[in-house]
């Protein structure tokens, strides 16, 4: 990505953050899967977060 240093740095930062977020969501989901009914809201939030991660990875906005 010669000539695109800022874009390359931003891409690496976004990728690192998505990896960290995925790891956090996965660990929280593992802890929640056997939890009480009171944790259903957290489970829904985790699913929504996972959906947003996938959207960022696979949806390419074209101009």
PDB file with SEQRES, HELIX, SHEET and CRYST1 records, atoms N, CA, C and O in Angstrom:
SEQRES   1 A   63  UNK UNK UNK UNK UNK UNK UNK UNK UNK UNK UNK UNK UNK          
SEQRES   2 A   63  UNK UNK UNK UNK UNK UNK UNK UNK UNK UNK UNK UNK UNK          
SEQRES   3 A   63  UNK UNK UNK UNK UNK UNK UNK UNK UNK UNK UNK UNK UNK          
SEQRES   4 A   63  UNK UNK UNK UNK UNK UNK UNK UNK UNK UNK UNK UNK UNK          
SEQRES   5 A   63  UNK UNK UNK UNK UNK UNK UNK UNK UNK UNK UNK                  
HELIX    1 AA1 UNK A    5  UNK A   32  1                                  28    
HELIX    2 AA2 UNK A   37  UNK A   39  5                                   3    
HELIX    3 AA3 UNK A   40  UNK A   58  1                                  19    
CRYST1    1.000    1.000    1.000  90.00  90.00  90.00 P 1           1          
ATOM      1  N   UNK A   1       0.832  -1.189   0.000  1.00  0.00           N  
ATOM      2  CA  UNK A   1       0.000   0.000   0.000  1.00  0.00           C  
ATOM      3  C   UNK A   1       0.877   1.253   0.000  1.00  0.00           C  
ATOM      4  O   UNK A   1       0.628   2.220   0.720  1.00  0.00           O  
ATOM      5  N   UNK A   2       1.900   1.192  -0.828  1.00  0.00           N  
ATOM      6  CA  UNK A   2       2.753   2.366  -0.955  1.00  0.00           C  
ATOM      7  C   UNK A   2       1.929   3.548  -1.434  1.00  0.00           C  
ATOM      8  O   UNK A   2       1.097   3.425  -2.333  1.00  0.00           O  
ATOM      9  N   UNK A   3       2.172   4.672  -0.830  1.00  0.00           N  
ATOM     10  CA  UNK A   3       1.422   5.865  -1.204  1.00  0.00           C  
ATOM     11  C   UNK A   3       0.111   6.002  -0.450  1.00  0.00           C  
ATOM     12  O   UNK A   3      -0.585   7.006  -0.596  1.00  0.00           O  
ATOM     13  N   UNK A   4      -0.235   5.004   0.354  1.00  0.00           N  
ATOM     14  CA  UNK A   4      -1.484   5.029   1.114  1.00  0.00           C  
ATOM     15  C   UNK A   4      -1.203   4.704   2.579  1.00  0.00           C  
ATOM     16  O   UNK A   4      -1.905   3.893   3.182  1.00  0.00           O  
ATOM     17  N   UNK A   5      -0.190   5.328   3.145  1.00  0.00           N  
ATOM     18  CA  UNK A   5       0.220   5.008   4.506  1.00  0.00           C  
ATOM     19  C   UNK A   5      -0.890   5.237   5.517  1.00  0.00           C  
ATOM     20  O   UNK A   5      -1.085   4.409   6.407  1.00  0.00           O  
ATOM     21  N   UNK A   6      -1.617   6.333   5.403  1.00  0.00           N  
ATOM     22  CA  UNK A   6      -2.701   6.604   6.358  1.00  0.00           C  
ATOM     23  C   UNK A   6      -3.794   5.551   6.258  1.00  0.00           C  
ATOM     24  O   UNK A   6      -4.302   5.086   7.278  1.00  0.00           O  
ATOM     25  N   UNK A   7      -4.161   5.172   5.036  1.00  0.00           N  
ATOM     26  CA  UNK A   7      -5.201   4.170   4.848  1.00  0.00           C  
ATOM     27  C   UNK A   7      -4.746   2.807   5.361  1.00  0.00           C  
ATOM     28  O   UNK A   7      -5.537   2.073   5.954  1.00  0.00           O  
ATOM     29  N   UNK A   8      -3.482   2.464   5.137  1.00  0.00           N  
ATOM     30  CA  UNK A   8      -2.949   1.190   5.612  1.00  0.00           C  
ATOM     31  C   UNK A   8      -2.950   1.134   7.131  1.00  0.00           C  
ATOM     32  O   UNK A   8      -3.318   0.119   7.723  1.00  0.00           O  
ATOM     33  N   UNK A   9      -2.538   2.230   7.758  1.00  0.00           N  
ATOM     34  CA  UNK A   9      -2.518   2.285   9.225  1.00  0.00           C  
ATOM     35  C   UNK A   9      -3.930   2.173   9.785  1.00  0.00           C  
ATOM     36  O   UNK A   9      -4.155   1.455  10.758  1.00  0.00           O  
ATOM     37  N   UNK A  10      -4.879   2.876   9.180  1.00  0.00           N  
ATOM     38  CA  UNK A  10      -6.263   2.817   9.631  1.00  0.00           C  
ATOM     39  C   UNK A  10      -6.827   1.410   9.464  1.00  0.00           C  
ATOM     40  O   UNK A  10      -7.528   0.910  10.345  1.00  0.00           O  
ATOM     41  N   UNK A  11      -6.521   0.767   8.328  1.00  0.00           N  
ATOM     42  CA  UNK A  11      -7.013  -0.586   8.076  1.00  0.00           C  
ATOM     43  C   UNK A  11      -6.480  -1.557   9.119  1.00  0.00           C  
ATOM     44  O   UNK A  11      -7.226  -2.397   9.621  1.00  0.00           O  
ATOM     45  N   UNK A  12      -5.206  -1.451   9.450  1.00  0.00           N  
ATOM     46  CA  UNK A  12      -4.628  -2.317  10.478  1.00  0.00           C  
ATOM     47  C   UNK A  12      -5.260  -2.074  11.847  1.00  0.00           C  
ATOM     48  O   UNK A  12      -5.504  -3.020  12.596  1.00  0.00           O  
ATOM     49  N   UNK A  13      -5.521  -0.821  12.171  1.00  0.00           N  
ATOM     50  CA  UNK A  13      -6.148  -0.482  13.445  1.00  0.00           C  
ATOM     51  C   UNK A  13      -7.561  -1.044  13.525  1.00  0.00           C  
ATOM     52  O   UNK A  13      -7.944  -1.615  14.546  1.00  0.00           O  
ATOM     53  N   UNK A  14      -8.336  -0.888  12.461  1.00  0.00           N  
ATOM     54  CA  UNK A  14      -9.699  -1.418  12.432  1.00  0.00           C  
ATOM     55  C   UNK A  14      -9.672  -2.938  12.555  1.00  0.00           C  
ATOM     56  O   UNK A  14     -10.460  -3.512  13.307  1.00  0.00           O  
ATOM     57  N   UNK A  15      -8.775  -3.589  11.826  1.00  0.00           N  
ATOM     58  CA  UNK A  15      -8.677  -5.053  11.895  1.00  0.00           C  
ATOM     59  C   UNK A  15      -8.308  -5.503  13.305  1.00  0.00           C  
ATOM     60  O   UNK A  15      -8.904  -6.449  13.818  1.00  0.00           O  
ATOM     61  N   UNK A  16      -7.349  -4.853  13.936  1.00  0.00           N  
ATOM     62  CA  UNK A  16      -6.958  -5.207  15.305  1.00  0.00           C  
ATOM     63  C   UNK A  16      -8.126  -5.038  16.267  1.00  0.00           C  
ATOM     64  O   UNK A  16      -8.348  -5.887  17.131  1.00  0.00           O  
ATOM     65  N   UNK A  17      -8.876  -3.943  16.122  1.00  0.00           N  
ATOM     66  CA  UNK A  17     -10.016  -3.703  17.005  1.00  0.00           C  
ATOM     67  C   UNK A  17     -11.135  -4.712  16.783  1.00  0.00           C  
ATOM     68  O   UNK A  17     -11.777  -5.141  17.741  1.00  0.00           O  
ATOM     69  N   UNK A  18     -11.375  -5.094  15.537  1.00  0.00           N  
ATOM     70  CA  UNK A  18     -12.402  -6.106  15.262  1.00  0.00           C  
ATOM     71  C   UNK A  18     -12.015  -7.459  15.854  1.00  0.00           C  
ATOM     72  O   UNK A  18     -12.870  -8.176  16.373  1.00  0.00           O  
ATOM     73  N   UNK A  19     -10.745  -7.807  15.778  1.00  0.00           N  
ATOM     74  CA  UNK A  19     -10.285  -9.068  16.367  1.00  0.00           C  
ATOM     75  C   UNK A  19     -10.473  -9.046  17.879  1.00  0.00           C  
ATOM     76  O   UNK A  19     -10.953 -10.020  18.458  1.00  0.00           O  
ATOM     77  N   UNK A  20     -10.102  -7.952  18.517  1.00  0.00           N  
ATOM     78  CA  UNK A  20     -10.267  -7.828  19.967  1.00  0.00           C  
ATOM     79  C   UNK A  20     -11.739  -7.861  20.356  1.00  0.00           C  
ATOM     80  O   UNK A  20     -12.109  -8.502  21.340  1.00  0.00           O  
ATOM     81  N   UNK A  21     -12.580  -7.176  19.589  1.00  0.00           N  
ATOM     82  CA  UNK A  21     -14.015  -7.158  19.874  1.00  0.00           C  
ATOM     83  C   UNK A  21     -14.617  -8.543  19.717  1.00  0.00           C  
ATOM     84  O   UNK A  21     -15.439  -8.961  20.533  1.00  0.00           O  
ATOM     85  N   UNK A  22     -14.212  -9.265  18.666  1.00  0.00           N  
ATOM     86  CA  UNK A  22     -14.709 -10.618  18.452  1.00  0.00           C  
ATOM     87  C   UNK A  22     -14.340 -11.531  19.619  1.00  0.00           C  
ATOM     88  O   UNK A  22     -15.162 -12.325  20.076  1.00  0.00           O  
ATOM     89  N   UNK A  23     -13.115 -11.417  20.095  1.00  0.00           N  
ATOM     90  CA  UNK A  23     -12.670 -12.234  21.226  1.00  0.00           C  
ATOM     91  C   UNK A  23     -13.483 -11.917  22.476  1.00  0.00           C  
ATOM     92  O   UNK A  23     -13.879 -12.825  23.207  1.00  0.00           O  
ATOM     93  N   UNK A  24     -13.731 -10.645  22.722  1.00  0.00           N  
ATOM     94  CA  UNK A  24     -14.507 -10.237  23.901  1.00  0.00           C  
ATOM     95  C   UNK A  24     -15.953 -10.731  23.803  1.00  0.00           C  
ATOM     96  O   UNK A  24     -16.500 -11.259  24.772  1.00  0.00           O  
ATOM     97  N   UNK A  25     -16.566 -10.558  22.636  1.00  0.00           N  
ATOM     98  CA  UNK A  25     -17.955 -10.995  22.447  1.00  0.00           C  
ATOM     99  C   UNK A  25     -18.060 -12.506  22.608  1.00  0.00           C  
ATOM    100  O   UNK A  25     -19.000 -13.003  23.228  1.00  0.00           O  
ATOM    101  N   UNK A  26     -17.103 -13.233  22.053  1.00  0.00           N  
ATOM    102  CA  UNK A  26     -17.129 -14.694  22.164  1.00  0.00           C  
ATOM    103  C   UNK A  26     -17.024 -15.139  23.612  1.00  0.00           C  
ATOM    104  O   UNK A  26     -17.769 -16.020  24.041  1.00  0.00           O  
ATOM    105  N   UNK A  27     -16.122 -14.554  24.366  1.00  0.00           N  
ATOM    106  CA  UNK A  27     -15.973 -14.951  25.766  1.00  0.00           C  
ATOM    107  C   UNK A  27     -17.217 -14.604  26.586  1.00  0.00           C  
ATOM    108  O   UNK A  27     -17.629 -15.377  27.451  1.00  0.00           O  
ATOM    109  N   UNK A  28     -17.811 -13.448  26.314  1.00  0.00           N  
ATOM    110  CA  UNK A  28     -19.041 -13.079  27.033  1.00  0.00           C  
ATOM    111  C   UNK A  28     -20.192 -14.001  26.654  1.00  0.00           C  
ATOM    112  O   UNK A  28     -21.000 -14.371  27.506  1.00  0.00           O  
ATOM    113  N   UNK A  29     -20.272 -14.375  25.376  1.00  0.00           N  
ATOM    114  CA  UNK A  29     -21.339 -15.278  24.931  1.00  0.00           C  
ATOM    115  C   UNK A  29     -21.174 -16.657  25.559  1.00  0.00           C  
ATOM    116  O   UNK A  29     -22.160 -17.281  25.950  1.00  0.00           O  
ATOM    117  N   UNK A  30     -19.940 -17.135  25.660  1.00  0.00           N  
ATOM    118  CA  UNK A  30     -19.699 -18.427  26.299  1.00  0.00           C  
ATOM    119  C   UNK A  30     -20.149 -18.401  27.758  1.00  0.00           C  
ATOM    120  O   UNK A  30     -20.724 -19.372  28.250  1.00  0.00           O  
ATOM    121  N   UNK A  31     -19.889 -17.296  28.445  1.00  0.00           N  
ATOM    122  CA  UNK A  31     -20.288 -17.172  29.842  1.00  0.00           C  
ATOM    123  C   UNK A  31     -21.800 -17.042  29.989  1.00  0.00           C  
ATOM    124  O   UNK A  31     -22.352 -17.430  31.018  1.00  0.00           O  
ATOM    125  N   UNK A  32     -22.466 -16.511  28.991  1.00  0.00           N  
ATOM    126  CA  UNK A  32     -23.901 -16.238  29.067  1.00  0.00           C  
ATOM    127  C   UNK A  32     -24.751 -17.434  28.653  1.00  0.00           C  
ATOM    128  O   UNK A  32     -25.917 -17.507  29.041  1.00  0.00           O  
ATOM    129  N   UNK A  33     -24.209 -18.372  27.880  1.00  0.00           N  
ATOM    130  CA  UNK A  33     -25.041 -19.420  27.291  1.00  0.00           C  
ATOM    131  C   UNK A  33     -25.739 -20.294  28.323  1.00  0.00           C  
ATOM    132  O   UNK A  33     -26.777 -20.882  28.019  1.00  0.00           O  
ATOM    133  N   UNK A  34     -25.202 -20.396  29.526  1.00  0.00           N  
ATOM    134  CA  UNK A  34     -25.855 -21.190  30.570  1.00  0.00           C  
ATOM    135  C   UNK A  34     -26.385 -20.310  31.695  1.00  0.00           C  
ATOM    136  O   UNK A  34     -26.639 -20.793  32.799  1.00  0.00           O  
ATOM    137  N   UNK A  35     -26.548 -19.051  31.422  1.00  0.00           N  
ATOM    138  CA  UNK A  35     -26.967 -18.093  32.452  1.00  0.00           C  
ATOM    139  C   UNK A  35     -28.481 -18.109  32.620  1.00  0.00           C  
ATOM    140  O   UNK A  35     -29.189 -18.841  31.928  1.00  0.00           O  
ATOM    141  N   UNK A  36     -28.955 -17.305  33.532  1.00  0.00           N  
ATOM    142  CA  UNK A  36     -30.380 -17.241  33.842  1.00  0.00           C  
ATOM    143  C   UNK A  36     -31.136 -16.440  32.791  1.00  0.00           C  
ATOM    144  O   UNK A  36     -30.541 -15.807  31.918  1.00  0.00           O  
ATOM    145  N   UNK A  37     -32.454 -16.482  32.894  1.00  0.00           N  
ATOM    146  CA  UNK A  37     -33.305 -15.757  31.948  1.00  0.00           C  
ATOM    147  C   UNK A  37     -33.059 -14.253  32.014  1.00  0.00           C  
ATOM    148  O   UNK A  37     -33.335 -13.548  31.044  1.00  0.00           O  
ATOM    149  N   UNK A  38     -32.557 -13.757  33.114  1.00  0.00           N  
ATOM    150  CA  UNK A  38     -32.274 -12.341  33.260  1.00  0.00           C  
ATOM    151  C   UNK A  38     -31.167 -11.859  32.331  1.00  0.00           C  
ATOM    152  O   UNK A  38     -31.017 -10.658  32.103  1.00  0.00           O  
ATOM    153  N   UNK A  39     -30.398 -12.792  31.801  1.00  0.00           N  
ATOM    154  CA  UNK A  39     -29.305 -12.416  30.915  1.00  0.00           C  
ATOM    155  C   UNK A  39     -29.697 -12.437  29.445  1.00  0.00           C  
ATOM    156  O   UNK A  39     -28.831 -12.341  28.575  1.00  0.00           O  
ATOM    157  N   UNK A  40     -30.961 -12.557  29.161  1.00  0.00           N  
ATOM    158  CA  UNK A  40     -31.420 -12.573  27.774  1.00  0.00           C  
ATOM    159  C   UNK A  40     -31.118 -11.253  27.067  1.00  0.00           C  
ATOM    160  O   UNK A  40     -30.800 -11.241  25.878  1.00  0.00           O  
ATOM    161  N   UNK A  41     -31.218 -10.156  27.789  1.00  0.00           N  
ATOM    162  CA  UNK A  41     -30.914  -8.855  27.195  1.00  0.00           C  
ATOM    163  C   UNK A  41     -29.442  -8.789  26.797  1.00  0.00           C  
ATOM    164  O   UNK A  41     -29.113  -8.268  25.731  1.00  0.00           O  
ATOM    165  N   UNK A  42     -28.560  -9.307  27.633  1.00  0.00           N  
ATOM    166  CA  UNK A  42     -27.137  -9.340  27.300  1.00  0.00           C  
ATOM    167  C   UNK A  42     -26.898 -10.221  26.080  1.00  0.00           C  
ATOM    168  O   UNK A  42     -26.105  -9.869  25.207  1.00  0.00           O  
ATOM    169  N   UNK A  43     -27.573 -11.358  26.012  1.00  0.00           N  
ATOM    170  CA  UNK A  43     -27.429 -12.249  24.860  1.00  0.00           C  
ATOM    171  C   UNK A  43     -27.858 -11.544  23.578  1.00  0.00           C  
ATOM    172  O   UNK A  43     -27.194 -11.670  22.549  1.00  0.00           O  
ATOM    173  N   UNK A  44     -28.956 -10.807  23.633  1.00  0.00           N  
ATOM    174  CA  UNK A  44     -29.413 -10.046  22.471  1.00  0.00           C  
ATOM    175  C   UNK A  44     -28.408  -8.987  22.057  1.00  0.00           C  
ATOM    176  O   UNK A  44     -28.177  -8.771  20.867  1.00  0.00           O  
ATOM    177  N   UNK A  45     -27.822  -8.338  23.024  1.00  0.00           N  
ATOM    178  CA  UNK A  45     -26.809  -7.314  22.745  1.00  0.00           C  
ATOM    179  C   UNK A  45     -25.579  -7.946  22.094  1.00  0.00           C  
ATOM    180  O   UNK A  45     -25.008  -7.384  21.159  1.00  0.00           O  
ATOM    181  N   UNK A  46     -25.173  -9.115  22.589  1.00  0.00           N  
ATOM    182  CA  UNK A  46     -24.025  -9.807  22.005  1.00  0.00           C  
ATOM    183  C   UNK A  46     -24.303 -10.225  20.569  1.00  0.00           C  
ATOM    184  O   UNK A  46     -23.422 -10.126  19.715  1.00  0.00           O  
ATOM    185  N   UNK A  47     -25.508 -10.686  20.293  1.00  0.00           N  
ATOM    186  CA  UNK A  47     -25.870 -11.048  18.926  1.00  0.00           C  
ATOM    187  C   UNK A  47     -25.831  -9.833  18.006  1.00  0.00           C  
ATOM    188  O   UNK A  47     -25.359  -9.911  16.872  1.00  0.00           O  
ATOM    189  N   UNK A  48     -26.329  -8.723  18.507  1.00  0.00           N  
ATOM    190  CA  UNK A  48     -26.310  -7.494  17.724  1.00  0.00           C  
ATOM    191  C   UNK A  48     -24.869  -7.049  17.444  1.00  0.00           C  
ATOM    192  O   UNK A  48     -24.552  -6.617  16.336  1.00  0.00           O  
ATOM    193  N   UNK A  49     -24.014  -7.157  18.440  1.00  0.00           N  
ATOM    194  CA  UNK A  49     -22.611  -6.794  18.265  1.00  0.00           C  
ATOM    195  C   UNK A  49     -21.951  -7.693  17.229  1.00  0.00           C  
ATOM    196  O   UNK A  49     -21.203  -7.216  16.375  1.00  0.00           O  
ATOM    197  N   UNK A  50     -22.226  -8.993  17.300  1.00  0.00           N  
ATOM    198  CA  UNK A  50     -21.668  -9.933  16.318  1.00  0.00           C  
ATOM    199  C   UNK A  50     -22.142  -9.584  14.908  1.00  0.00           C  
ATOM    200  O   UNK A  50     -21.368  -9.662  13.954  1.00  0.00           O  
ATOM    201  N   UNK A  51     -23.400  -9.204  14.779  1.00  0.00           N  
ATOM    202  CA  UNK A  51     -23.930  -8.801  13.474  1.00  0.00           C  
ATOM    203  C   UNK A  51     -23.185  -7.578  12.937  1.00  0.00           C  
ATOM    204  O   UNK A  51     -22.872  -7.513  11.749  1.00  0.00           O  
ATOM    205  N   UNK A  52     -22.904  -6.618  13.804  1.00  0.00           N  
ATOM    206  CA  UNK A  52     -22.191  -5.415  13.381  1.00  0.00           C  
ATOM    207  C   UNK A  52     -20.751  -5.747  12.965  1.00  0.00           C  
ATOM    208  O   UNK A  52     -20.228  -5.162  12.016  1.00  0.00           O  
ATOM    209  N   UNK A  53     -20.113  -6.687  13.678  1.00  0.00           N  
ATOM    210  CA  UNK A  53     -18.767  -7.099  13.297  1.00  0.00           C  
ATOM    211  C   UNK A  53     -18.783  -7.691  11.892  1.00  0.00           C  
ATOM    212  O   UNK A  53     -17.947  -7.345  11.058  1.00  0.00           O  
ATOM    213  N   UNK A  54     -19.734  -8.583  11.633  1.00  0.00           N  
ATOM    214  CA  UNK A  54     -19.829  -9.203  10.313  1.00  0.00           C  
ATOM    215  C   UNK A  54     -20.137  -8.175   9.230  1.00  0.00           C  
ATOM    216  O   UNK A  54     -19.614  -8.260   8.119  1.00  0.00           O  
ATOM    217  N   UNK A  55     -20.983  -7.209   9.557  1.00  0.00           N  
ATOM    218  CA  UNK A  55     -21.310  -6.156   8.592  1.00  0.00           C  
ATOM    219  C   UNK A  55     -20.064  -5.355   8.232  1.00  0.00           C  
ATOM    220  O   UNK A  55     -19.830  -5.061   7.059  1.00  0.00           O  
ATOM    221  N   UNK A  56     -19.272  -5.004   9.228  1.00  0.00           N  
ATOM    222  CA  UNK A  56     -18.050  -4.242   8.956  1.00  0.00           C  
ATOM    223  C   UNK A  56     -17.074  -5.048   8.110  1.00  0.00           C  
ATOM    224  O   UNK A  56     -16.354  -4.489   7.282  1.00  0.00           O  
ATOM    225  N   UNK A  57     -17.049  -6.363   8.318  1.00  0.00           N  
ATOM    226  CA  UNK A  57     -16.103  -7.194   7.584  1.00  0.00           C  
ATOM    227  C   UNK A  57     -16.525  -7.449   6.145  1.00  0.00           C  
ATOM    228  O   UNK A  57     -15.677  -7.503   5.254  1.00  0.00           O  
ATOM    229  N   UNK A  58     -17.827  -7.606   5.902  1.00  0.00           N  
ATOM    230  CA  UNK A  58     -18.259  -8.117   4.609  1.00  0.00           C  
ATOM    231  C   UNK A  58     -19.086  -7.173   3.753  1.00  0.00           C  
ATOM    232  O   UNK A  58     -19.276  -7.438   2.566  1.00  0.00           O  
ATOM    233  N   UNK A  59     -19.574  -6.097   4.310  1.00  0.00           N  
ATOM    234  CA  UNK A  59     -20.371  -5.155   3.524  1.00  0.00           C  
ATOM    235  C   UNK A  59     -19.450  -4.047   3.032  1.00  0.00           C  
ATOM    236  O   UNK A  59     -18.871  -3.300   3.821  1.00  0.00           O  
ATOM    237  N   UNK A  60     -19.330  -3.959   1.735  1.00  0.00           N  
ATOM    238  CA  UNK A  60     -18.474  -2.930   1.136  1.00  0.00           C  
ATOM    239  C   UNK A  60     -19.369  -1.883   0.496  1.00  0.00           C  
ATOM    240  O   UNK A  60     -20.134  -2.177  -0.422  1.00  0.00           O  
ATOM    241  N   UNK A  61     -19.266  -0.676   0.985  1.00  0.00           N  
ATOM    242  CA  UNK A  61     -20.054   0.409   0.413  1.00  0.00           C  
ATOM    243  C   UNK A  61     -19.378   0.867  -0.870  1.00  0.00           C  
ATOM    244  O   UNK A  61     -18.193   1.198  -0.881  1.00  0.00           O  
ATOM    245  N   UNK A  62     -20.121   0.882  -1.910  1.00  0.00           N  
ATOM    246  CA  UNK A  62     -19.592   1.322  -3.205  1.00  0.00           C  
ATOM    247  C   UNK A  62     -20.139   2.702  -3.528  1.00  0.00           C  
ATOM    248  O   UNK A  62     -21.317   2.982  -3.304  1.00  0.00           O  
ATOM    249  N   UNK A  63     -19.287   3.553  -4.049  1.00  0.00           N  
ATOM    250  CA  UNK A  63     -19.741   4.920  -4.372  1.00  0.00           C  
ATOM    251  C   UNK A  63     -19.882   5.097  -5.862  1.00  0.00           C  
ATOM    252  O   UNK A  63     -20.252   6.177  -6.323  1.00  0.00           O  
TER     253      UNK A  63                                                      
END                                                                             
